[in-house]
């Protein structure tokens, strides 16, 4: 059953399973324990055990603890599947840091946009948009270029980015459901390019131990297909560089 769904190379996300007390402590400390970690399947051992690559955060390999439990989302050719796993071993094999995980529950298929999140630090800019601005841009996307060239923007720092949205830090609180225009300056193998993307604010909250900074979570709004593809390409190129290191 397992081998019919999962394959070596499939990407996955891990989130630590912890008690409420530990969750609160992890969040207060902004620990890696509270983050969604990216990895991929290295090898299939049997119908219950997998070898996966140790996650990498900001260029650093994260040796997750043996016996720790994680909720996992597998990104497969047949869709998204979730399960709970326990780490049973960890070691280095052929120059790669490996975790052995055992599935504690059956794979269950579920629906979610298939976008990987890349933790990174990028300088970006954004500005608020009125509802009338959004409607005008929907009618004429070329207006984005005019706004990017003529309007003052607020500086921000990206915390993670995906093909579906951005999480960034800035010094002002944004209202949930409000709209902004994000100025993304990303580089790929083919060069550097600036993209203006409309986005909807999902949440805005103070960052622990940084009272003057807010964490903003936004999702793209009416994004052009070629722009989303460029962002996804950038994410995979950056992840490949991290893997090589």
N, C-alpha and C positions, 0 to 999 in steps of 0.2 A: 504493500500500500504506500509506504513512505517513498520508496524509490520511484513510484509512478507519478509522484507529485513534485518532489524536490530533486534538484540536480546540482552537481558541483558548479560553482560560479554564481548561483542564485544569490541575490543580495538579501539582507535581512536587517531588521532593527530590533534592539534589545532594550527593555526597560526593567529595572530592578524591582523585584517583588519584596516589599518590606512592610513591617508593622507601621501603624499610624505614628507611633512615637519616633521611629527611625525616619519615616518620611518627613516629618516636621524638622528633625535635626538636619537631614540632608538638604532640605530646601533652605533652611536658615544659613547653612554654610556654603550654599551654592555649589555643593559637591557634585563630582562626576556621577555619583550614585543616583542623582535625581534626573539625569539627562537620558535622552534617547540616544543610544549608541549604534553606529553603523558597523556592519561586518558583512561577510559573505561565506557561503559554504565552500569548504576546501575539499572535503571528501565525504562519501557515505560509508559508514562502517557496517551498519546492518539496518534493520527496519525500525530501530529505536534510537540509535546513536549516530551523531554527526561530528565531523571535525569542522570547526569554523575558525576563521582568522580572528586574532585578538583585535578589538576595536582600536582605532587611532584617533586621538583628540589633540588638535593643534600640533601635529607632528610627533606626538608621544604615544607609544604603545601602552594600552591600559590592561594590565594583567588582572582580569577579573578573578575574584576569589573562588576556590573550589568549594562546592556545596551551596553556593549562592544560587538563588532561583530568579529566573527572568521570564517575563512575558515577551514572546517573539512574534514579529510580523515577517513572514517570508514573501518575497516578491518573485513569483514564478511566471513561467510562460503561460500558465493556465489561470493566472489571477493571483489574488492575495489570500494567504492562509495565516492563521494564528494558532499558537500553542504555548504551553508553559514548559520550560526546560530547567534542568539543574546541571550545573557545571560539575563534571566528575573528574577532570584532569586538565592539566595545562603543561605545555613543554614547547621546545623549539624543534622544528623538523624542516630540513632542507632550507635553512635560513629564514623560515617563516615561523612566527609565534602562533601556536595553535591552542585552541580550547576544545576539549571534548565535552559535548553536551548530550544529555539524554532527555528525550521527550517524556513529559509527565502526563500529557493529555493528548487526545487525538487531534489531528489537524482539522481546523474548521475554516471554511471559506467565508470571507466577508468582503464588504464593499468599502473601498476608500480610494481616493485619487492616488495613482501610482507615481508619486513624486518623492525622490530622495532628498533629504535635508543635508546640507553641507555646513558644518560649523566653521566659520572663518571670520576674519576681521577685514572689513572693507569700508572705506569712506564713501558715503553717499549723501545726497541732498534730497529734500522733499519740500513740498508746499501744500497747503490746504486747498481743496477745491469746493466750490459751492455746487449745489445740485444742478444749477443752471449750466455751470461749466461742464459737468459730466454729460449732460444731454447734448450740448454743443459738440463735444469731442466725439460722442457716439455717432453723431450725424456727419462729422468731418474730422477723422483721425489726424489729419495734417495739422490741426490746431495745437496738438501736443508740442510740435516743433516750435511754434510761435511762443507758447507759454514758457518753454524751456529757455528760450533766448531772451525773454523780456521780463520775467518775473523774479523777484528775490526768493531764494530758497533757504531752508534751514539745514544746517549740517547735522549728520547723524553717523552712527557706526553700526554696520551690519554685524549681528551675532550669529545668524544662520540664514541660509537662503535655499529655496527649492523652486521647482517649476510651478508651484502653486502659490507661493507667497514669500514674505521676508519677515524676519524678526530682527528689530534693530533698537538701539538705545539713543535717546535724545533728551534734551533738557526741558521739554514741555509735555504736558499731558494732553493726549488726543482723545476725543470723544468716540466711544464705540459707535460703529455704523456711519461715522463720518468718512469722507473721501479725501484722498490725497493723490498727488502726482509724485512718483518716485523717479529720481534721476539715477539710473544704474550705469556705472562706468566699469565695464568688465573686459578682461583681456582673454583671448583664446589663441590657439596656434596660428590663426589667420590674421591676428592683429587685435587692436583695442577699439572698442566702439561704445558709444553712449546710447542708452535706451531710455525713453520716457515711458513709464508704465503707470496707468491709473490703478489705484488700490483702495480697498475698503478696510477700515480699522476694525479688527476683531476684539482687541483688548488693549488696555494701556494701564500700567501699574508701576509703582515705585520699585526700584531695584534695591534689594536689601543691602545695607551698609553704604548706599550711595543715594542719599536723600534728594540730591539735586538731579538725578537721572531717572528716566522712565523707560521701561521696556515696552515696545510697541510690537504687536503682532498684526500683520496685515495680509490680506489675500488679494491677488491680482484681479482686476476688474476690466473686462472687455480687452484682454491682451491679445495681440496679433499672434498667429501661429508661429511665424518665423522668429518673433521675439522670444516666445517661450522656448522654442527649440535652441536658440542661442544661449539662453540661461542654463538649460539642461546640459548642453554641450560643455559649457564653462564648468559646471559642477562636476561632471565626470572627468574632465581633464585635470581639475584640481585634485580629485580623489586619487587618480592614477599617480600623480606626482607624489602624494603622501605615501601611497603603497610602495613606490620605488625606494623611498627614503627608509 
